[in-house]
Amino acid sequence: MKLYFTKMHGCGNDYLYVDQRAGLRPDMGELAKRLSRRRFSVGGDGIICICAPVTEGADGRMVMFNADGTRGAMCGNGVRCVAQWLYTHGVEKDVLNIDTDDGLKVLRRTGEGMWQAEMGRARFLPEEVPCVGLGEGPVVDRVLNAAGRDWTVTCISMGNPHCVTQVEDTEALELEKIGPEFEHHPCFPDRVNTEFVQVLAPDRLRMRVWERGSGETLACGTGTCATVAACVARGICKKDTDVTVELRGGELVIRVSDEGIRMSGPAETAFEGWAEVPELYKCMLPTFCAGRFVLY
């Protein structure tokens, strides 16, 4: 049996998008581990399921699984792609309300394949991130020892945990060595996404990211929001100003205000196809949906 998917990405942050509006399969985490393997399978940063909404009046729901099979609460690039998928699959509205594990997100279509997402507020308290051992109060400009040296970090929750640190040159980092040291640091009981930011100007940053459960990715929407929020908190960037963040896979524009954080960027379809379903799933009967057999 095969599973129909749409491969989409936001600035190179790529996931397999699977229609699960008839009911979420309980083993999608295991399937994410299998299908996310680059060179050995379809490849991607994980699987994002498009499910029926749970909030009255909402248009859909996003449920995401990282490449290691763990479930994530929020994905900024992912929620833009879900909006684009819904828009091109019968929900042709310029404003979409999408449920996530971090609450309802409002997305506005700003052009062909372009979406603006209301991402909510950044949360800086240690119990919100969560993190331990970095003092009380907002975790801004604290010292963290990792990978053999001290780093000045700001820790933030955007529905998922982030650790932001400023560096002189993002390209000089050996992220394959450094990233896991942050992800699995004892200060972060739920592990952490880590953003390494180079300040080019008050309204332009360059960033690399190590995502928990996926390793280095070409972009991270929530991480980009966390990065700009951290720079605003540190006095580097200004509120109510568009800040462009250069990522390895493209650019996102972030605006931090007292009302919350707004993220603007692309959502693109790479291809569609069928993935071979492992033996574990072959006892499940497919459902015929939108002209295709889709596994539920």
C-alpha positions, 0 to 999 in steps of 0.5 A: 500500500502507498501513502499519497503526500505533497512535498512542500517547503518554506525557505527550504524547511521541507516536510511531507504534507499528508491529508488526515482530515478523516482522522489522524493515524496513531503511528505517524511518528514512526512513519515520519522517521521512515519517510524523512530519511534523505537518500533512503526515502522521500526525505524531509524535516518531518511529516505535517498532517493536515487534520480537521479543525477542533476550534469552531469556525477554523479551517483546518488543523496542523499536527507535526512530527519531526524527522526523529518521530517526536511531535512538535507543537508549532512550525512557522514554515509549516503553518504557512504551507498548511495554509497554502495546501488548504487554499489549493485544495478547496479552502480558497480563502484569503484569511485562514484560521488554523489550529495548532498544538500552540493554539489557533493561528491566523494566516493572511494570503499576501500574494501567490504562494505568500502568507503572513502568520500571526505567531503570538507573543514570545515567552521569556520566563524559564518555566515557559521555555522551559529551561532550568539553571539560568536564573529567575525572570526573563531569560535574556543575556544569560551565560550558558556553557556548551560545547566547551565554551561560554555563550550569551543566550536568550531563551524563548518559547514560541510554542516550542523552546528556543535558545538564541545566541549572537555570533560574529559569523554564522558560516564559521560555525561547526554546527554539526558539532555544536548543535547537539550540545545545545539540543541535549543540554541539561538546562533544557528538559524538553531539548531545545532549538538553537538559533545562531544569529549574525547582526548585519544591521538593525533591520537585517539578520543572518541566522543558522538553526539547529532544530531538535529532532531534525538537526540543521535545517535550511530555515525555521519559522518559529526560530526566526521569530524567536531570533528577532524577539531576542534581538528586540529584547536586547535592544538590537532591533526595534519594535514595530519594524520589519526585520529581514532574516537571511536563512540558508533557504531564503528570507523571512520578514518578522515584525515584533509588536506589543500585540505579538509577532508577525511572520511573512514568507513563502510556501511552495510545493516541490512535488507530489507522490506516493510513498511506500507504506511499511508492512505495519500499515498494510492491514489498514484499509485506504480511504478514497478522498479527493480522487486518490487513495489516502491511508488513514 
